[in-house]
Amino acid sequence: MPLTAYDLTGRTAIVTGAASGIGRATAVLLAEAGATVHCADLDGEGARATAAAIADAGGSARPHHLDVTRRDQIAAAVDAARRHTGRLDVMANIAGIMHTSTVLETADADLDRVWNTNFKGVLYGCQEAARAMIAAGTGGSIVTMASGAIDTGAPGLLCYGAAKAAVVQLTRTLAGEVGRHGIRVNAIAPGWVRTAMTDRHTAEARRQAEEPMSRRSPLGRVGEPEDIAHAVLHLASDASSFTTGQILRPNGGVAMPW
Ligand SMILES: NC(=O)c1ccc[n+]([C@@H]2O[C@H](COP(=O)([O-])OP(=O)(O)OC[C@H]3O[C@@H](n4cnc5c(N)ncnc54)[C@H](O)[C@@H]3O)[C@@H](O)[C@H]2O)c1
């Protein structure tokens, strides 16, 4: 397969969480690969900034101020993307939040907040995108964002890890259901990545948090948003046309499950 398999010229992508971190890096990279990118985020100003940066670099992008926990808002963004270019090829469900509390300290409200954003937000994105892709009959690629938390029982990460494990199950189930429509569905489970989510404000706190993760990695480092964006590009593009229902783990080798 020629390198043009990574070319997204003429394709339309929606990226949630596009205001920051992995989502922003993904939006920028998909636009560099030629896609028209709809940059969606609860942080409307951040979404506009990402779309403006893409346009300044000569790419094509539109911002959407939305909350992934609101199905109607995701449906509206999918509809707007389709009306803009007449198609939807890629849905990258990247928006997410972090929460830490032990099992014994976890309150219903914590669980609901994390579940609503990190699972239901992804479910709505998958449902609305798959419906649009099926109706168009053009196939497509749906990417979900899980986490290395699915491979460990890390203390404090019950809400986050459970929602991410559910995202993996959603990914596999949907892949089995929509493959016959030419739609591929894959998850990414990153290791520690330097973003606002993992920011530790002071250099010393950052070093203390990152050092053990770096030591566990055969590559001796933590990830950058661009490391994960390239994984999304692979799954979004025709380069991965025989890949569906899989979990890709850009984690520096910190975990190596079968
Ligand atoms: N940073 C890491 O180490 C890491 C590791 C594994 C997985 N992840 C996952 O990657 C994804 C991106 O995380 P990040 O590290 O770039 O974090 P980040 O905080 O930099 O970005 C998350 C973005 O999601 C947006 N968002 C949050 N709730 C939203 C909502 N309800 N509707 C719309 N947008 C919303 C935020 O405004 C923000 O722009 C998340 O799903 C996260 O769980 C991150």
The ligand as an SDF file (V2000), in Angstrom:
LIG
                    3D

 44 48  0  0  0  0  0  0  0  0999 V2000
   -2.8900   12.4600   29.3010 N   0  0  0  0  0  0  0  0  0  0  0  0
   -2.7940   11.1600   29.5340 C   0  0  0  0  0  0  0  0  0  0  0  0
   -1.8360   10.6770   30.1620 O   0  0  0  0  0  0  0  0  0  0  0  0
   -3.8550   10.2210   29.0290 C   0  0  0  0  0  0  0  0  0  0  0  0
   -3.5870    8.8490   29.0940 C   0  0  0  0  0  0  0  0  0  0  0  0
   -4.5470    7.9550   28.6500 C   0  0  0  0  0  0  0  0  0  0  0  0
   -5.7380    8.4240   28.1050 C   0  0  0  0  0  0  0  0  0  0  0  0
   -5.9650    9.7540   28.0510 N   0  0  0  0  0  0  0  0  0  0  0  0
   -7.2500   10.1750   27.4750 C   0  0  0  0  0  0  0  0  0  0  0  0
   -7.0290   11.0220   26.3710 O   0  0  0  0  0  0  0  0  0  0  0  0
   -8.1140   11.9330   26.2300 C   0  0  0  0  0  0  0  0  0  0  0  0
   -7.5790   13.3590   26.1360 C   0  0  0  0  0  0  0  0  0  0  0  0
   -6.9440   13.6810   27.3520 O   0  0  0  0  0  0  0  0  0  0  0  0
   -5.8220   14.8010   27.4870 P   0  0  0  0  0  0  0  0  0  0  0  0
   -4.7320   14.2160   28.2940 O   0  0  0  0  0  0  0  0  0  0  0  0
   -5.5270   15.3940   26.1540 O   0  0  0  0  0  0  0  0  0  0  0  0
   -6.5880   15.8130   28.4380 O   0  0  0  0  0  0  0  0  0  0  0  0
   -6.8570   17.3810   28.3540 P   0  0  0  0  0  0  0  0  0  0  0  0
   -7.4400   17.7160   29.6620 O   0  0  0  0  0  0  0  0  0  0  0  0
   -5.6530   18.1020   27.8760 O   0  0  0  0  0  0  0  0  0  0  0  0
   -7.9900   17.4930   27.2190 O   0  0  0  0  0  0  0  0  0  0  0  0
   -9.2920   17.0080   27.4180 C   0  0  0  0  0  0  0  0  0  0  0  0
  -10.2400   17.8880   26.6240 C   0  0  0  0  0  0  0  0  0  0  0  0
  -11.5650   17.3390   26.7400 O   0  0  0  0  0  0  0  0  0  0  0  0
  -12.4620   18.4220   26.9100 C   0  0  0  0  0  0  0  0  0  0  0  0
  -13.6810   17.9710   27.5790 N   0  0  0  0  0  0  0  0  0  0  0  0
  -13.8210   17.5330   28.8580 C   0  0  0  0  0  0  0  0  0  0  0  0
  -15.1100   17.2550   29.1230 N   0  0  0  0  0  0  0  0  0  0  0  0
  -15.8030   17.5400   27.9850 C   0  0  0  0  0  0  0  0  0  0  0  0
  -17.1720   17.4740   27.6280 C   0  0  0  0  0  0  0  0  0  0  0  0
  -18.1180   17.0690   28.5080 N   0  0  0  0  0  0  0  0  0  0  0  0
  -17.5380   17.8150   26.3690 N   0  0  0  0  0  0  0  0  0  0  0  0
  -16.6050   18.2400   25.4790 C   0  0  0  0  0  0  0  0  0  0  0  0
  -15.2950   18.3400   25.7600 N   0  0  0  0  0  0  0  0  0  0  0  0
  -14.8950   17.9930   27.0010 C   0  0  0  0  0  0  0  0  0  0  0  0
  -11.6910   19.4190   27.7680 C   0  0  0  0  0  0  0  0  0  0  0  0
  -12.2700   20.7180   27.6990 O   0  0  0  0  0  0  0  0  0  0  0  0
  -10.3010   19.3310   27.1660 C   0  0  0  0  0  0  0  0  0  0  0  0
  -10.1290   20.2500   26.1070 O   0  0  0  0  0  0  0  0  0  0  0  0
   -9.0320   11.6940   27.4410 C   0  0  0  0  0  0  0  0  0  0  0  0
  -10.1030   10.8500   27.0510 O   0  0  0  0  0  0  0  0  0  0  0  0
   -8.1230   10.9780   28.4170 C   0  0  0  0  0  0  0  0  0  0  0  0
   -8.8400   10.1750   29.3200 O   0  0  0  0  0  0  0  0  0  0  0  0
   -5.0580   10.6680   28.4960 C   0  0  0  0  0  0  0  0  0  0  0  0
  1  2  1  0
  2  3  2  0
  2  4  1  0
  4  5  1  0
  4 44  2  0
  5  6  2  0
  6  7  1  0
  7  8  2  0
  8  9  1  0
  8 44  1  0
  9 10  1  0
  9 42  1  0
 10 11  1  0
 11 12  1  0
 11 40  1  0
 12 13  1  0
 13 14  1  0
 14 15  2  0
 14 16  1  0
 14 17  1  0
 17 18  1  0
 18 19  2  0
 18 20  1  0
 18 21  1  0
 21 22  1  0
 22 23  1  0
 23 24  1  0
 23 38  1  0
 24 25  1  0
 25 26  1  0
 25 36  1  0
 26 27  1  0
 26 35  1  0
 27 28  2  0
 28 29  1  0
 29 30  1  0
 29 35  2  0
 30 31  1  0
 30 32  2  0
 32 33  1  0
 33 34  2  0
 34 35  1  0
 36 37  1  0
 36 38  1  0
 38 39  1  0
 40 41  1  0
 40 42  1  0
 42 43  1  0
M  CHG  2   8   1  16  -1
M  END
$$$$
